[in-house]
Amino acid sequence: MLDLSGKAAIVTGSTRGIGRAIAEALVGAGADVVVAARTAADVERVAAELSARGPGQARGIVADVGRYDDCARLIAGAAEAFGRLDILINNAGVGHFEPVADMAVGDWERVIRTNLDALFYCSHEAIPHLRRAGGGWIINIGSLAGKNAFAGGAAYNASKFGLIGFSEALMQEVRHEGIRVSYIMPGSVATEFGLSRKGHGEEWKIQPEDIAQLVLDLLAMPARTLPSRIEVRPSRPPRG
Ligand SMILES: NC(=O)c1ccc[n+]([C@@H]2O[C@H](COP(=O)([O-])OP(=O)(O)OC[C@H]3O[C@@H](n4cnc5c(N)ncnc54)[C@H](OP(=O)(O)O)[C@@H]3O)[C@@H](O)[C@H]2O)c1
């Protein structure tokens, strides 16, 4: 089994859904993990729940990843708490689905800041720590909406298409330093995010822990190998 003891990780957006499942899996594999999101009560509760399960430790840091200053504080706080940083999971994301003509500027900005700007903010701050650790991983949670555009999806599509370009450029910049960059593109996952868009039965969807399993599988790859893009979809979605 994968042993991440002695490693330190940050998972953004980890109080529920996919992020929480990833944080739980990392703590379960022995890593020390910073749980981060905007809602302080959730951050504290989830960090306490994960620490109680162990064997890794969890700490909570409240941060809005759509703000550069928050990201800088988050990364510095994690490195200080655990003395190092090895793994950054850029997972926090929001959806807003509305035609361009109707969309408020603030909604556009919120999606792009949270889903795209945050990748730069957190990676920019994390890379010096990953270098100091002698290498590491940055795993970005994208979406199949990063390659399949749909009406009403302009903001979300733009952010997730952007995630792919960002991830591939960054991968080429840091690969020779032992820093591996990957991105996972899920289809429908059974979370509150998915519910807000669909609202019907969830049984056919990917479960958050399945995405967490993919993250563990990536982290288990030999240092010579870098699965950089992972598409994952429900095996049996409802027939159209
Ligand atoms: N669910 C799906 O079907 C699906 C499919 C493909 C890709 N994805 C992607 O997977 C990622 C996670 O989605 P999910 O379904 O797990 O979402 P979710 O259940 O809605 O959870 C989102 C998490 O992110 C946090 N968050 C939201 N905005 C934030 C911000 N500005 N700063 C920091 N934390 C923030 C939330 O906590 P607070 O609100 O308290 O901040 C929460 O912990 C997203 O990037 C999403 O685009 C999801």
PDBQT file of the ligand as one rigid body, heavy atoms in Angstrom, charges set to zero:
ROOT
HETATM    1  N1  LIG A 301     -19.033  17.209  -9.245  1.00  0.00    +0.000 N 
HETATM    2  C1  LIG A 301     -18.818  17.025 -10.540  1.00  0.00    +0.000 C 
HETATM    3  O1  LIG A 301     -19.640  16.472 -11.278  1.00  0.00    +0.000 OA
HETATM    4  C2  LIG A 301     -17.511  17.492 -11.150  1.00  0.00    +0.000 A 
HETATM    5  C3  LIG A 301     -17.195  17.041 -12.444  1.00  0.00    +0.000 A 
HETATM    6  C4  LIG A 301     -15.997  17.456 -13.030  1.00  0.00    +0.000 A 
HETATM    7  C5  LIG A 301     -15.151  18.278 -12.334  1.00  0.00    +0.000 A 
HETATM    8  N2  LIG A 301     -15.475  18.725 -11.085  1.00  0.00    +0.000 N 
HETATM    9  C6  LIG A 301     -14.526  19.622 -10.415  1.00  0.00    +0.000 C 
HETATM   10  O2  LIG A 301     -14.117  19.040  -9.193  1.00  0.00    +0.000 OA
HETATM   11  C7  LIG A 301     -13.775  20.064  -8.258  1.00  0.00    +0.000 C 
HETATM   12  C8  LIG A 301     -14.511  19.818  -6.959  1.00  0.00    +0.000 C 
HETATM   13  O3  LIG A 301     -15.905  19.768  -7.232  1.00  0.00    +0.000 OA
HETATM   14  P1  LIG A 301     -16.977  19.161  -6.198  1.00  0.00    +0.000 P 
HETATM   15  O4  LIG A 301     -18.057  18.600  -7.041  1.00  0.00    +0.000 OA
HETATM   16  O5  LIG A 301     -16.309  18.323  -5.186  1.00  0.00    +0.000 OA
HETATM   17  O6  LIG A 301     -17.524  20.543  -5.554  1.00  0.00    +0.000 OA
HETATM   18  P2  LIG A 301     -18.326  20.817  -4.193  1.00  0.00    +0.000 P 
HETATM   19  O7  LIG A 301     -18.921  19.556  -3.655  1.00  0.00    +0.000 OA
HETATM   20  O8  LIG A 301     -19.203  21.980  -4.503  1.00  0.00    +0.000 OA
HETATM   21  O9  LIG A 301     -17.160  21.289  -3.192  1.00  0.00    +0.000 OA
HETATM   22  C9  LIG A 301     -16.405  22.428  -3.498  1.00  0.00    +0.000 C 
HETATM   23  C10 LIG A 301     -15.371  22.659  -2.416  1.00  0.00    +0.000 C 
HETATM   24  O10 LIG A 301     -14.578  23.798  -2.799  1.00  0.00    +0.000 OA
HETATM   25  C11 LIG A 301     -14.677  24.818  -1.797  1.00  0.00    +0.000 C 
HETATM   26  N3  LIG A 301     -14.593  26.103  -2.466  1.00  0.00    +0.000 N 
HETATM   27  C12 LIG A 301     -15.456  26.665  -3.348  1.00  0.00    +0.000 A 
HETATM   28  N4  LIG A 301     -15.018  27.869  -3.728  1.00  0.00    +0.000 NA
HETATM   29  C13 LIG A 301     -13.842  28.080  -3.086  1.00  0.00    +0.000 A 
HETATM   30  C14 LIG A 301     -12.908  29.155  -3.053  1.00  0.00    +0.000 A 
HETATM   31  N5  LIG A 301     -13.101  30.282  -3.767  1.00  0.00    +0.000 N 
HETATM   32  N6  LIG A 301     -11.811  29.037  -2.271  1.00  0.00    +0.000 NA
HETATM   33  C15 LIG A 301     -11.598  27.908  -1.541  1.00  0.00    +0.000 A 
HETATM   34  N7  LIG A 301     -12.443  26.874  -1.527  1.00  0.00    +0.000 NA
HETATM   35  C16 LIG A 301     -13.554  26.962  -2.292  1.00  0.00    +0.000 A 
HETATM   36  C17 LIG A 301     -15.997  24.523  -1.083  1.00  0.00    +0.000 C 
HETATM   37  O11 LIG A 301     -16.041  25.049   0.249  1.00  0.00    +0.000 OA
HETATM   38  P3  LIG A 301     -16.534  26.578   0.555  1.00  0.00    +0.000 P 
HETATM   39  O12 LIG A 301     -17.757  26.790  -0.294  1.00  0.00    +0.000 OA
HETATM   40  O13 LIG A 301     -16.779  26.623   2.022  1.00  0.00    +0.000 OA
HETATM   41  O14 LIG A 301     -15.377  27.442   0.140  1.00  0.00    +0.000 OA
HETATM   42  C18 LIG A 301     -15.969  22.991  -1.059  1.00  0.00    +0.000 C 
HETATM   43  O15 LIG A 301     -15.093  22.531  -0.044  1.00  0.00    +0.000 OA
HETATM   44  C19 LIG A 301     -14.136  21.390  -8.949  1.00  0.00    +0.000 C 
HETATM   45  O16 LIG A 301     -12.969  21.963  -9.489  1.00  0.00    +0.000 OA
HETATM   46  C20 LIG A 301     -15.106  20.972 -10.048  1.00  0.00    +0.000 C 
HETATM   47  O17 LIG A 301     -15.074  21.878 -11.125  1.00  0.00    +0.000 OA
HETATM   48  C21 LIG A 301     -16.643  18.340 -10.472  1.00  0.00    +0.000 A 
ENDROOT
TORSDOF 0
